[in-house]
Amino acid sequence: MHNSLRSWTDLTMLKLTRTYHWFALYTMSRQEKVVHADLTEDGFESYLPLQRTKRKWSDRIRWVDEPMFRGYVFVRVSSREYFKILQHRSALKYISFGGKPAAIPDHHMEALRRALGEGVDFRITSDRFKPGQPVEVTAGPMCGCSGEIIRYASKKSLLVRIGNTGYSMIVNMQAAYLEATV
């Protein structure tokens, strides 16, 4: 009986280790690139979306790549690897709600990557908005994502809440790409 219990436990662990989810990992201030590089080097799937911005110093102006989500790196890990990530010197904690880790749906991460890859005009904001009309994107690189309309600017501005990170993504797209949902 002990042997069958062990086999059942091993099978359960095997199933758990094959289930991967995206999580937002909170890092020490200005350590996002270091954490991303170290995790990638260690063989973990890590994603750090960057945005090119103009920075001004007293003696010069330069274009720099800054993290879109300050203080966060996205990691795709199984339950077995979940705690290994936290052993990194600059990783602080996973974003959680109600004491439970907040997994980010794969399709949200894929939509973010597609939007960056296809040059969709958007910006990231941590502003909290009042809920508006729920919509689903039916065409374009963000197809399949749902969000809520905040306001129209030239009939094109859509706010899409991304996962459970506490951030929002504002996307400029044609109103024809949207469909109201209930």
GIMOSUL-V497181 format. One record per residue. N is the residue number from 1. RES is the residue in one letter. OMEGA is omega in degrees with one decimal (NA if undefined). NEAR is the number of other ideal C-beta (glycine too) atoms within 8 Angstrom. D_CENTER is the distance of its C-alpha to the mean C-alpha in Angstrom with 2 decimals. Layout:
n: <N,N>
res: <RES,RES>
omega: <OMEGA,OMEGA>
near: <NEAR,NEAR>
d_center: <D_CENTER,D_CENTER>
This chain:
n: <1,2,3,4,5,6,7,8,9,10,11,12,13,14,15,16,17,18,19,20,21,22,23,24,25,26,27,28,29,30,31,32,33,34,35,36,37,38,39,40,41,42,43,44,45,46,47,48,49,50,51,52,53,54,55,56,57,58,59,60,61,62,63,64,65,66,67,68,69,70,71,72,73,74,75,76,77,78,79,80,81,82,83,84,85,86,87,88,89,90,91,92,93,94,95,96,97,98,99,100,101,102,103,104,105,106,107,108,109,110,111,112,113,114,115,116,117,118,119,120,121,122,123,124,125,126,127,128,129,130,131,132,133,134,135,136,137,138,139,140,141,142,143,144,145,146,147,148,149,150,151,152,153,154,155,156,157,158,159,160,161,162,163,164,165,166,167,168,169,170,171,172,173,174,175,176,177,178,179,180,181,182>
res: <M,H,N,S,L,R,S,W,T,D,L,T,M,L,K,L,T,R,T,Y,H,W,F,A,L,Y,T,M,S,R,Q,E,K,V,V,H,A,D,L,T,E,D,G,F,E,S,Y,L,P,L,Q,R,T,K,R,K,W,S,D,R,I,R,W,V,D,E,P,M,F,R,G,Y,V,F,V,R,V,S,S,R,E,Y,F,K,I,L,Q,H,R,S,A,L,K,Y,I,S,F,G,G,K,P,A,A,I,P,D,H,H,M,E,A,L,R,R,A,L,G,E,G,V,D,F,R,I,T,S,D,R,F,K,P,G,Q,P,V,E,V,T,A,G,P,M,C,G,C,S,G,E,I,I,R,Y,A,S,K,K,S,L,L,V,R,I,G,N,T,G,Y,S,M,I,V,N,M,Q,A,A,Y,L,E,A,T,V>
omega: <178.1,-179.6,179.7,177.3,178.8,178.8,179.4,178.8,178.8,178.6,178.9,178.8,179.0,178.3,-179.6,-176.7,180.0,179.8,-178.3,178.7,174.2,175.9,173.5,-179.0,179.2,-176.4,172.8,-177.4,177.1,179.5,-176.3,-178.2,179.1,179.8,179.7,-179.4,-179.1,180.0,177.8,178.4,179.7,175.0,178.3,175.8,-176.0,-179.8,178.4,177.8,-178.2,174.2,-179.8,-179.2,178.1,178.5,-177.9,172.4,-177.3,-175.4,-177.6,173.9,-178.7,171.0,179.4,174.9,-179.6,176.8,176.9,179.3,-177.5,177.6,-177.5,168.6,178.5,178.7,176.9,-173.9,173.6,179.6,-179.9,-177.0,-172.7,-175.7,177.5,180.0,-177.0,178.5,177.5,-173.2,-178.2,177.0,-176.5,-177.3,172.3,175.0,-178.7,176.3,-178.8,179.1,-179.9,177.8,-177.0,177.1,179.0,-178.6,179.9,-176.4,175.4,178.6,178.0,179.2,178.0,179.0,178.6,-179.0,178.8,-178.3,-177.2,174.7,176.9,-178.4,177.2,175.3,-179.0,178.2,175.7,178.4,173.9,-179.1,174.9,-179.2,177.6,-178.7,177.8,179.5,172.4,178.0,-174.5,-179.8,178.4,-174.9,179.9,-177.3,179.0,179.2,175.6,-179.2,178.8,178.9,175.9,179.3,173.7,172.1,-173.9,178.8,-175.3,-171.2,-178.1,174.6,178.4,176.2,-177.7,174.1,-177.4,-175.2,-175.9,176.8,175.7,178.8,177.9,-175.5,173.4,179.8,-178.4,178.5,179.2,179.3,-173.2,175.7,-179.9,175.0,-178.4,NA>
near: <4,5,6,7,8,8,8,8,8,8,8,8,9,8,8,10,10,7,8,8,9,15,15,15,15,10,13,7,5,4,9,13,8,8,15,12,8,10,13,9,6,6,4,11,7,12,12,10,11,8,9,6,7,6,8,5,7,2,3,5,6,7,6,7,5,8,13,7,10,6,8,14,15,14,13,12,13,11,8,8,10,12,6,8,13,9,6,9,3,10,14,7,8,11,14,9,7,4,4,6,8,13,8,15,8,7,8,12,14,8,14,11,10,11,13,9,7,7,5,13,5,9,5,11,8,7,5,3,9,3,4,9,6,10,13,11,16,7,6,9,9,14,10,7,11,8,12,12,11,9,5,8,7,5,5,10,11,14,14,15,8,10,11,9,11,5,10,12,14,13,13,10,12,6,8,5,11,12,6,7,7,3>
d_center: <44.02,42.18,41.40,40.00,37.81,36.48,35.81,33.97,31.82,31.17,30.23,27.86,26.17,26.07,24.30,21.79,21.09,20.50,17.75,14.34,11.11,7.49,7.24,6.11,9.36,11.40,13.76,17.14,17.63,17.30,16.63,13.15,14.97,17.39,15.06,13.18,16.71,18.23,15.82,16.16,19.87,20.11,18.88,15.45,12.62,10.27,8.01,8.53,8.47,11.86,14.11,17.87,19.73,23.39,24.35,27.89,29.97,33.62,34.91,32.39,29.46,26.81,23.68,20.87,17.34,15.19,11.55,9.86,8.29,11.49,11.81,8.40,7.73,5.52,8.53,10.06,13.28,16.25,18.10,20.50,18.14,16.19,18.74,19.47,16.20,17.40,20.60,19.22,21.12,18.34,15.82,16.54,14.81,11.97,10.84,13.30,15.20,18.86,18.98,16.78,13.50,10.73,9.48,6.64,8.85,9.21,10.26,7.22,5.59,9.24,9.75,7.47,9.38,12.50,12.42,12.30,14.85,17.11,17.27,16.38,17.37,14.70,13.82,11.25,13.01,12.98,16.10,16.86,18.50,21.07,20.31,21.88,22.74,20.24,19.77,18.45,17.94,20.72,20.87,19.25,16.04,14.01,16.57,15.85,13.22,14.70,14.78,17.58,19.98,20.44,23.05,24.53,25.18,27.45,26.43,22.95,20.34,17.77,15.14,12.26,10.40,6.74,6.70,8.34,6.94,10.10,9.01,10.10,10.34,14.03,15.17,18.82,20.16,23.46,24.38,25.78,22.31,21.87,23.53,24.12,23.26,24.98>
